[in-house]
Every structure is written in C-alpha cells, then in structure tokens.
C-alpha cells in the first residue's frame, strides 16, 4: 500500500521535475545549504533578490513561474532578508481564481504581512468573496488569513460572514470560524462582545475538534470575568469526565491518552473557575481525582496532564485528598532522572507550596540538587521556587545564592529580574541593617545599570526613614553603616551610575551626621566621584547637591567651612558646564555658602528629606507683594476661566503645558531631583512639585517585618533578629554532628553520601531536615499513604527553634534513609516496573548501554500495534547506523515515548531487524538518487539531511 | 499562546519560521540569532525548555533539526513538547518518513500543515486523522485544479495552433 503511494508520489514528482520546483530554485536551496559562512549565504540571497526583482516585473509571466517566484520570496524572507518589493505580487496572487495560486498567495501574505500593513486593505475584498465560496477548502484558506491579517479596522468587513460560518456544515470551517472570532476578541473585545454567546453554543458542537477549539476563547473570557461563567462548571466537568472515560472518537487519542490536549485545556479552565470558590470546586474533585489515577505517568503527555492537574488542584479550593495525590506526583517528578520532569516538579512545588508548605521540606535535597544542577533552566526555576518560599529565617542564604548566580550571568533580562527579586526579598525580610546594606551594595555593584531607578529611590527612602519613629538609634545605625560602607566602596572603579547616585545622596544627607567622618574627608570623596565620572551629568548633579548639603550642615553646626582646593576647582569648572542644571546647582551652592547659619538651616534642614513639605497652593505669601503692586497701579489678575474671547485657546494651551510638565516630571532620574529642589526652596511651590512629592505614608517598615512562617510571627523585629542569630550556631553544630554521623555510617554502607555542605544548605533553607522526609523515604520510593499524617504531625516542626531541638536527637541510621531519594541506583531500581519505566524514559535511553537495540525493537512495535497506517511505522530504525550516537538517542526517544507496553516491546524484540531496516533504507536511497539526478548532492556535506526526523 | 515556531538545523540554518505575534523583520533576525545561539549550544540531557526574555522556549531535536516554540510564562511546557511531537508525527505521515530534505524543498507544504494544526498561536486540531484528511483534500483539489488548468491550456494551445 505504502509502496504504491511512494511510487505514485515519485511519478508525480517526476512530472514536476523533482520536488515540485524548477532546477533554478533547487540550485538556490542547494547553494545556500552548502554555504560555508553567513557572509556567503547573504551574498547568495542578495543576488537571488536581484534576480527576483528583475524577473518578477517582467510582463506575461506564466502562472506556474509566478508561483515559484513567490515561494522563492518566502524563502528569502525566511532567511531574514527583506523581500518587501514582492509583497504586492503576493497580494495580486490572492486575487487569482486558480486555487493553486490563491493558496500560495494566501500563504505568502500571511508570512509577509503583519496586521498593520498597508497592503491588507487590498486583500479584504478577496477574503470577503472567498468566505462566501461554495468550496469549503477555499473558505478554510480565507479563514486562515483572517486569523492572521484582519485588524481592528477591518473586523467589521468580515465579521458578519465569519459569524455565519459558525453554522457551516463542515466542522473544519466551524473550527476556524471560532478561532477567527477568538482572534477578533483578542484584538478588539468591543467589536465582538455581542457575539460571546456563540462560544457557549459551540461548546456543545457535535465535533470534538470544534468543541476543543471553543475552549481557547472561553479560557480567555473566563480569565477576564469568572463569575459570568460559573454556570458552565457542570458542563466542563461532564465533558472532562467523558473524555477521561474514553468516550471521544479514537482518533483523538494521543499516545494512548484520550484527547490529552483537550483535557489540559479543560483543567486550565476549571482552575480558573474553582479558584476561591468552594461550591464550584466540589464539582471538580471527583473528576480531577479520576484523572490523577488514570494518567499514564510513563509517557510525556501523561505527565503533561498530571502537571496540569497539580496546577488545577493548587488553584481551586483545597481538598486534602487531591493535595496528597498532587504531592505524590511531585515526588515522582522530582525523583525522576529527566530534567524536564524535575523542572516541572519544581514548578509544581512552587504552586503547591502556598497550600501546604511542608511539601517542600520533603523534597529539600532534591531541590538543592536542582539548584546546583549545571542546567541553567533548572537552576532558574529553582530560584523562582526559593523566591516563593523565602522567610526571615532563610533569607540570607537565598539572597546570597541569588546574588552569586546573578554575578555570573550575562543575560541582562534575567539579571534585571533576579536583581529586583533580591532587592524585594532584602527589603521584606532583612535580618539586620548591616546585612541589608551589604546586600544592596552587592546588588547595585553588579547589576546597578539594570535595576530600575525606582529601586534606588526605594533604597534612599529606606535609609532615610529606617524603621520609622519607634527606634531612632536603629535608624542612625543603619545610616552610619551605610555611610561607612559607601565611603569604602566609592573608590572602586566603574560603579554603575544608579549606585553612585544613591551613594552621593546618602553621603550628602548623612555623611557627617554621626561625626565619624569629617566634612572635608567626605567632600573630598565626592569631588573624586565627580571627577572620575565626568561624563555622567546625573551623578555630578547628585554630587554637587551632596556637597551643598555637607557645607550647609557645617555652617548650621557653627563650624568653619573649608573648601578643599580640588572642590573649589570642581565648582569653578562646573559653573561653566554645558548642562544648565549643573550650572544652576553650582550657583545655588555658591550663593548658599555665603549665607548665615540661620538662613541655611531654613533652606536645607538636616535629616529632613522625609518631612512633608507644606505647599501653599494659594501663594498667600505673595499677597503683600500683589497688594503693593496693585497700589502702584498694576493690572489686577483675571483668572483664565473668566477671560473672554481667548478662552478656548488658553484652555488648550494650559492643557498642553500641563502635559509637558507631566512629561518632564515622569522620567525617574529627575524625580528625586525635583523633590530635592522643592526641599531646597520650599517657597517656590507649584502644582507640579506637589504631584511628584514622595508619598511617604503607608510605605514605612517595609523591611524587617516579621513573617507568618516562623516563630517570629507575633514577636517584634528585635526578637526575630534574635532567633536568627540563635540559628547560626545550630547550623554549625548540626554540621559537625552530621559529619560525625556520616563517618559512622560510612563504615556500614558507603554508597549513601550527602555532602555536609548540602545538608547545611538544606538546613538553612528549609529550617533543618525534618522528620517527614526521613519517614516518607524510608518506606520506599513511592510515598506511602500514611505520609499525609506524618506531614501533619510534623508540620509544626518547621520553625527554627524546634529544629534546634530535633536535629541533634536524630538517631544516626536515619540519616541514611535521608539520602535515599538522591541515590540514582538505589532500592528503587529493584522494582521491575520502575526498571521498565527507566527503559522507556527518553532521557535514560541515552545512558543505556546500547540504545540501538531499544530503538529498533520499540519502533516496529508501535507501528505494528498502534499506528493506523502501518507503513509509516516502517520508518523506525536507522538509515545511517554509523552516524553520531547522540542524535540517534534522541530519535529513538520520540518513539520510546509512545511505547508503553512492556509485553509488546518484548515480542517485537524477537524480530528486530526484519521490520526496521529494509524499506526505510530503500526509501532514503531513492530520495538520494532522486536528488542526485537533479544535480543536488547535499549528502556529502550533511548526511543528516536524509535522516528520518522520527527515527 | 504560542508566539512563534522556529525550525533550525544543527548548523543554525533556518528551515521554517512562523510568527503568531507581531515581530518586525529586524526583531525576527535578532530572535533567531539569539535563540539558535542558546539552543544549539545546550547539551543533550538538559531540559527541553529555555527561559528567554520573560517567555519560555520549548525545543526538541529530531535528527539534525530543532523544532522550537515560544510560549507564555504560564503555559504547560510538557504539553507544548507534545504539540511539537504531534506536528512531527503528522509531517512524518504526510511525507512518509520525513527527513530534513523534505522540509527544505517542500517548506511551503510544511507551512500548510502547520496552518491546519495551529491557528493564531493556539492548537486548533488535536486529531492527526482530521489534519491528514484536510491536507489530503486540499492536495487533491490542487491536483484537480492543475489538471483542469493544463487541459484548458492544452485546448488553448491547440486552438491557437
């Protein structure tokens, strides 16, 4: 049968000259394929573009030729070059009545044009016509284009027809119409808001494909407005139930799972609907539980569904039984050797941790393994988990790790993210001033250019405000430790601008506050900064203002100001600066230094950055002046609203100026300066500065706050600090203990090995190894049913204080069990089922001694037994047995995924070679011959080209 | 939602690109360069996922070809991995043991198939049979259109002789 088909195809190919394209095109593809460098490829493509530019405008091009030109254009554009000169020809081609050309034209325009392209207007008419076509395939093609190209403006032109197509007799059309409507909804919700009920209707469509497609728009709708769809909970649950009971047509099965993609979509929807809704959630418990039980955890798709179940369970109203099932699955994921599953396990753990924090402790060693894994993706996911489980007891370890990692990566996007996470955690949970300042210094030093300026302003505010009014000594301690560390750091080369801004501001504000450092020392340092970063005007502005403050505080304190010579020269230099802002600051500085102590104290009071500035919007202090002027005969002021004639214009102008003002004020760097100026000259108040005033209410005590998790919950800051300090020695002692114990059980069994560092890390992250871990793992690799009770009983032991008591009492042999989950070839491999799982597990295949055998046995197996079209199965096996092992492994893994039944596997193993090799080799040889005939010989360059993708 | 689909060969050559979110030509080139750098250098045993600019890219290697899909932060990676496999299986069935060469010379067909599988960045059809049926119907229609066209042109040719 398949033989006939290939022959048929070859005949068809022969008549078209190979793969359906001309020699010219094949040559192009070939020469690009053989290009040795990017430059060479570019040269080829550019000459191709020239050729096409010339040819495509020739008169009377045969249609076949034109179609090929368009495809060549697509190829050129795919390689990253500009083919816009040919867009119009692709558009013209869509107008053609010949379906072959129309389809090519449509394909090309969907690939070329974005939804805002000017040419789209030329296609709309054709689309309208095609949507009315009798031929459903033309309608489908038009709907494909609609999904990609119709924008907000053109929606009304096609909307009525698309809605009509929802009732089309062909399910393929209905499905695409649904998706098109969904796309419209995404682009402009208001244009289709009256049609939303159609989605509900289509949910009951007879065709599972249409029903599945309807779930996409419904998911979006429910995300936005949950409450209007609560009535559908029962329907969704019953659909999911039917799918799980395999009531859908067999063709929707995927790797022996009933319609898994639809199941996943449904679970996502249920998660939304059940979130925080006990009544709705209760409808779901049974079916989700069923899926947990029925899912085949040995296939990738089964795990995908299981993961979605966990997401659902952790989103809906909690149910103890389901949470237990979810925890079991997570345990299996984390213990798996597949990195993919570990990743999903960590992610799932992050979801579940909100509901049952004790689950994380069960898996602490697995989590630490993931954290130390060389795979960056896994590491980042683990950091995300740690971020979610940070509390005051483990913040130091976690933030330290994060910063260490941050320093070593180049990915700016992620660096920014992790830096702001570090800052956030430090602000929330910092155990001490010193640590906080140190941490912030490290973050700013290494990622200062990447963090948002808001973060820097936050830091300044925190230093200025400290804990609030209650504890003044702590505040000043924080400030002096900040000043001290900044004076130390300031000399280092190439500090980020943002960090320097913070340093300058803090030094200006608090540099001499505690009397430790003399004004001349601090001003000297500030001058050095202004000199060293002479290109950075913002830093220089900060430095000048800081200098001004230091001088003013000196004057106010009654001390004589001695301006260093380098400072004097800096002032002179900057007074001629090109930046008017800098100039103004310097002149202000010079003017203020000349004033007496009382005056400067009014202008720049010490430590007043947090004081509210009263702004007199009525400008009442000018009343006297106005009165005087009026008496001298000046014109009285007429408010704008009362002026006649130019009313509109002035209003308009006022609006513009307001906007301009806002635009000027919005950029962050200028933000703080504005405030500073307002502080400097409180009398020059305007509405603008009142808008940008720092909002200080409600932001106090953002850090050092006690958390729910630990024993510190009800105690004050100082006591939570105490507990933290207590823990530190415990870590040390448990470390010593574990070393000693390790030594003792090393004698008995050597294969169990957990490095003391790892244990220490576990202890500091999770508050010590808890009992639940040991018990759970001692009963085997599958988490026992009773584990939930264990969890409950030990749930209380998570606090630091308790750990202190429990750790030393641990009997030595328990530690041995502790290691079990991390043993690769431990007791788990005794289980024959597990062994089988390992055989079939994609990533383990690579490690098995002879992947070739597994591959050739499993390949015919699927084909024989499951494939609807047995011939396609013959592709399994190797055409190039000598080629690199690695890719073979990968190929095979795809198939091994599908194989789940051991029995079949074994039977197939009896005659491996018979099925796998023969026809396949022939197939590829034929292809090779065909290509050679056409003068293309890529095989010498890259034999992989002929390799079957599916193995 | 899937933002784009990329097929890149082991040597970093682009075999197919499909963009479901708007990207300018310049951005596209940058994205491809960046991602092929990240993905091609990853070892065989690592995760099939890469975090990238706030999105996630799921990739899978088949022979010398990498199939990559970029998805949102809260999408299910394992599912997307299976969507890729689903696509490859459909390609395999269509071309009859598909190899990279098939996709190089028939990339427009790979696009047609992708259009039946994904639409607007969502999976529209999860039944292999349905997709295969639709593609076959389109092909046969094209064939018949071709025959018609050639017979017409024959008639014209004869008439003009």
Interface residues (C-beta under 8 A of the other chain):
Chain A: X2 X5 X6 X9 X18 X19 X20 X21 X26 X29 X32 X33 X63 X71 X74 X75 X77 X78 X79 X80 X82 X98 X99 X100 X103 X104 X107 X110 X111 X114 X115 X116 X135 X137 X140 X144 X147 X148 X172 X175 X176 X179 X180 X182 X183 X186 X208 X209 X212 X213 X216 X249 X251 X252 X254 X255 X259 X260 X261 X262 X264 X300 X301 X303 X304 X307 X308 X311 X339 X340 X342 X343 X344 X374 X375 X377 X378 X380 X381 X413 X414 X417 X843 X846 X868 X869 X871 X872 X874 X875 X886 X887 X889 X890 X891 X894 X897 X920 X923 X924 X927 X931 X938 X942 X944 X945 X946 X947 X948 X949 X950 X951
Chain B: X10 X11 X13 X14 X16 X17 X18 X20 X22 X24 X25 X28 X29 X32 X44 X45 X46 X47 X48 X49 X50 X51 X52 X53 X54 X61 X62 X63 X64 X65 X76 X77 X78 X79 X81 X82 X83 X85 X86 X88 X89 X91 X92 X93 X96 X97 X98 X99 X100 X101 X104 X105 X106 X107 X108 X111 X112 X115 X119 X120 X122 X123 X124 X125 X126 X127 X128 X129 X130 X134 X137 X138 X141 X142 X145 X146 X149
